[in-house]
Amino acid sequence: MSQRFVSACVLSLFALATVCSAQAAVYIEDDFNYPDGQLTSADATSTGTGANVSGGLWASHSGTQEFMQAAGGKAIVQMFGTEDINRATSGGQVLADGDTWYYALKFTVKDMRPEGDIATAIGSNYFIHFKDTGTFNFLGRLYVAAPTDLLQDKFTLELSSYSVNGTGGQRVRWGTDLSFDTEYTAVVSFTAPDDDAGTTTDGYSSLWVNPTTESSTSITDTMPHPDLFIQPDRDDVSQIALRQANAGNTQPQVEIDKLALGDSFADVLASVAGGGTFSPADFDHNGFVDANDLATWKTAYGSTPAGDANGDNVTNGADFLIWQQQFTGAAPPVASVPEPATISIGLAAAAGLIAASRRRRAS
């Protein structure tokens, strides 16, 4: 057995480990670099005539007035609006028992009250959360809320793990007040229970604001949440949702510049900090330039920028050429991706082969 062959095996396994790690970490990534307009196709008459500037990446699940907009490369969450929207994981990933998922966002909060008006109260309104395929389980809900010091022109953030504990004031608050018109980065996690056997606690969420690592300051909602409120729909958690509160027009507006969801704190944080990790022709952001992206290009051709790969806000033949150049083939099914333990065993075996090869040469 040649040293060259064994070394090639090791390099291949290291490459496999790197690729698997990268593909498994980030399931949704969005910088909202769409033309200005409505993110979904929903409308008040259910005829599907909304602008749909996201090319179908975002879908409406509630509300028929004041639809969610993209403007200036940001998602605009207006608290007086009614439409709530969601985006599914790129590869159909679903939160499993015992798993922890994270979403990260870079955002700014705007004070919509008249200048100098601090008397008008700011309510507690959640604007983003993990979501199942229905409309019941909203996990890891992040709120804009009134500041601790009500005499200051500021706001703070609140967190609830579940829909049920977001009512009746059962939320945990960030420890400091925050400033309007200031860009912040937040990370929210949800850790699912190992099974459905518990009767008092069923998973929990944590919040970080402007973190550098997962060890940075955080708060955690660990209030009891009876199982009956959660199962069975939690098994379908596979989406991120943006929510408008149908509140007054003096409630704060949230502008989201970047958003990422995945199973790695470091990777979702890096995604919103660094501005993206996907190829321009990877229109569905699943880490592969494949037939699904070609289908997106075909649907968007001449109508929406969802198949725009060169940044000119038009889907045309030039974008097809970029897709062709960047084509990687179909993504493997989830079951075919090696587990970390499998990769480790492979690396150990390859190391053993190198050692054996060296012993043969020495003898």
C-alpha positions, 0 to 999 in steps of 0.5 A, a space after each residue: 500500500 503506497 503512502 500516496 494512496 493512504 495520504 489521499 484517503 486521509 485528505 478525502 476524509 478530512 474534506 468529507 468531514 469539512 463538507 458535512 459539517 458545513 452543510 449540516 450547520 446552516 439551514 436558512 440564510 437570508 440577507 433580504 437583498 430583494 427588490 422593494 415590495 411584498 415578500 409573499 404572494 398573499 393578498 386580501 382576496 386570496 388570489 395570490 397577486 402579491 408582489 412575491 419579491 422573494 420568489 416564493 422563499 417566504 410564504 404567508 400563514 396568517 393575516 390579510 392586511 399590511 403585508 410584510 415588505 422588503 425595503 432597502 435590503 431589509 425585512 420590515 416588520 410593522 407592528 400595526 401590520 397583520 401578515 405573518 410569514 414563514 420560510 422553511 429549512 432549505 433541505 427539509 430539516 426538522 428539529 429532533 428530540 434533544 436537538 438545539 437549533 439557533 437563529 441569528 439576526 442583525 436588526 434595528 428597532 425604530 421608534 414610531 412614536 412622535 418625537 419626544 413622546 415617551 408617554 405612549 406605552 410600548 407593548 410586548 410584541 414578539 416578531 420572530 420565532 421558530 415554527 412548526 408546519 401549523 399555527 400552534 407551536 411558536 418556539 423561541 419567541 423574541 419580543 420588543 418590549 418597554 424599557 426597564 426605565 420608562 423615562 428613557 427613550 429606549 426599549 428592551 427584548 424579552 424571550 419566551 420558549 413557547 406560545 403558552 408561556 408568552 401570555 400572562 407576563 410569563 417572559 424573561 427580560 434582557 438585563 439592559 435597555 437598548 437604543 433605537 436606531 442602533 444595529 444589534 445582533 441577537 441569537 436565540 436558541 431552542 433546545 427540544 426535550 429528549 422525549 415526550 415523557 415529561 409532564 412539567 418541563 418541555 424544552 427551553 430557549 436562550 437569548 444572546 445580544 451582541 455575542 462573540 461566542 456561545 459563552 457570552 452573556 445570555 438569558 434563559 427561559 426555563 419556566 415550566 411548560 406542560 407537555 399537552 401544549 406542545 405535542 405532537 406538533 413540535 415534531 414538525 418544527 422546520 421553519 422560521 417565522 416573522 410576525 406582525 402584531 396587529 397593534 397600534 401604529 405607534 409601536 416600534 418597527 423592526 428592520 431585519 438586515 440578515 437572518 440565519 437558522 441552523 444547528 450551530 451557534 458559531 455558524 449562524 452568528 458568522 452568517 449574519 456577521 459575514 453576509 452569507 456563505 452560499 454560491 450566487 446560483 444556490 437560489 434555495 440556499 441549501 449548499 448545492 447548485 442543483 436542479 432545484 435551483 434551475 427550477 427556481 430560475 425557470 419560474 422566475 425568468 423574466 418576472 422576479 429576481 428569485 433566479 438572479 445570480 449576478 446581482 442585477 435584480 433581473 432573472 435572465 439568460 446570464 443567470 443561467 450561465 452562472 448556474 451552469 458554471 456553478 452546478 454541483 449536482 443534487 444534494 444527498 438525502 439527509 440519511 446519506 450524510 455521514 455522522 460525525 462518529 463515522 467520520 472520526 472512525 474513518 480518520 482513525 482508520 486512515 491514520 492506522 493505515 499510515 502507521 502500518 505503511 511506515 512500519 513496513 518501510 522501516 522493516 
